[in-house]
């Protein structure tokens, strides 16, 4: 996928997150160097999902911009980064966000 195609696909993923998963606060963010992420706010954290690896994965940050300081601050999905199915990607991101949210609740 070229940059324009990837941007359009990421927009479609965000649209699915906002409508199908009712995550109206999901959005796209340019993180620099031509990198674009799908961002899902989750409590006082931001989940930055992208396709840098073989699967869609997320880097976890505090919503105030501070880096999370625990060892495993990455969320992994089973969704291949080259998937062309925006609804499949949105479902995988939603599941990962829900599991993260539940894990925070279990620890609290």
JOCOR-V198994 format. One record per residue. SS is DSSP state (hx for helix, st for strand, lp for the rest). NEAR is the number of other ideal C-beta (glycine too) atoms within 8 Angstrom. D_LAST is the distance of its C-alpha to the last C-alpha in Angstrom with 1 decimal. Layout:
BEGIN
ss:SS near:NEAR d_last:D_LAST
ss:SS near:NEAR d_last:D_LAST
END
This chain:
BEGIN
ss:lp near:4 d_last:41.1
ss:lp near:5 d_last:42.4
ss:hx near:6 d_last:40.4
ss:hx near:6 d_last:41.5
ss:hx near:8 d_last:40.8
ss:hx near:10 d_last:37.3
ss:hx near:10 d_last:36.6
ss:hx near:8 d_last:38.0
ss:hx near:11 d_last:35.9
ss:hx near:11 d_last:32.6
ss:hx near:9 d_last:33.6
ss:hx near:9 d_last:34.1
ss:hx near:13 d_last:30.7
ss:hx near:12 d_last:29.2
ss:hx near:9 d_last:31.4
ss:hx near:13 d_last:30.2
ss:hx near:15 d_last:26.6
ss:hx near:10 d_last:27.5
ss:hx near:7 d_last:29.7
ss:lp near:8 d_last:28.8
ss:lp near:11 d_last:25.0
ss:lp near:6 d_last:25.0
ss:lp near:10 d_last:23.1
ss:lp near:5 d_last:25.4
ss:lp near:6 d_last:23.6
ss:lp near:12 d_last:24.4
ss:st near:7 d_last:27.1
ss:st near:11 d_last:29.2
ss:st near:8 d_last:29.2
ss:st near:7 d_last:31.9
ss:st near:8 d_last:30.2
ss:st near:5 d_last:33.6
ss:lp near:4 d_last:36.3
ss:lp near:6 d_last:36.7
ss:st near:9 d_last:33.2
ss:st near:11 d_last:31.6
ss:st near:10 d_last:28.1
ss:st near:14 d_last:26.5
ss:st near:12 d_last:23.5
ss:st near:14 d_last:20.7
ss:st near:10 d_last:18.4
ss:st near:10 d_last:14.8
ss:lp near:6 d_last:12.8
ss:lp near:5 d_last:13.2
ss:st near:13 d_last:14.5
ss:st near:11 d_last:17.9
ss:st near:16 d_last:18.8
ss:st near:13 d_last:22.5
ss:st near:14 d_last:24.2
ss:st near:12 d_last:27.6
ss:lp near:6 d_last:30.3
ss:lp near:6 d_last:30.9
ss:lp near:6 d_last:30.4
ss:lp near:4 d_last:31.8
ss:st near:10 d_last:28.9
ss:st near:14 d_last:27.0
ss:st near:12 d_last:24.0
ss:st near:14 d_last:21.6
ss:st near:9 d_last:20.8
ss:st near:12 d_last:17.5
ss:st near:11 d_last:17.8
ss:st near:10 d_last:16.1
ss:lp near:8 d_last:18.0
ss:lp near:5 d_last:19.8
ss:lp near:5 d_last:21.4
ss:lp near:6 d_last:19.7
ss:st near:6 d_last:19.4
ss:lp near:9 d_last:16.1
ss:lp near:4 d_last:16.5
ss:lp near:5 d_last:15.0
ss:lp near:3 d_last:17.5
ss:lp near:4 d_last:17.2
ss:lp near:9 d_last:16.9
ss:st near:8 d_last:19.1
ss:st near:12 d_last:18.8
ss:st near:7 d_last:21.8
ss:st near:13 d_last:23.6
ss:st near:5 d_last:26.7
ss:st near:12 d_last:28.6
ss:st near:7 d_last:31.6
ss:lp near:10 d_last:32.0
ss:lp near:5 d_last:35.6
ss:lp near:9 d_last:34.8
ss:lp near:5 d_last:37.0
ss:lp near:6 d_last:35.2
ss:hx near:11 d_last:33.1
ss:hx near:8 d_last:31.6
ss:hx near:9 d_last:30.6
ss:hx near:13 d_last:28.9
ss:hx near:13 d_last:27.1
ss:hx near:11 d_last:25.9
ss:hx near:12 d_last:24.6
ss:hx near:18 d_last:22.8
ss:hx near:11 d_last:21.3
ss:hx near:9 d_last:20.1
ss:hx near:14 d_last:18.6
ss:hx near:13 d_last:16.8
ss:hx near:8 d_last:15.5
ss:hx near:9 d_last:14.3
ss:hx near:13 d_last:12.5
ss:hx near:10 d_last:10.8
ss:hx near:8 d_last:10.0
ss:hx near:8 d_last:8.7
ss:hx near:11 d_last:6.2
ss:hx near:7 d_last:5.2
ss:hx near:6 d_last:5.7
ss:hx near:5 d_last:3.8
ss:lp near:4 d_last:0.0
END
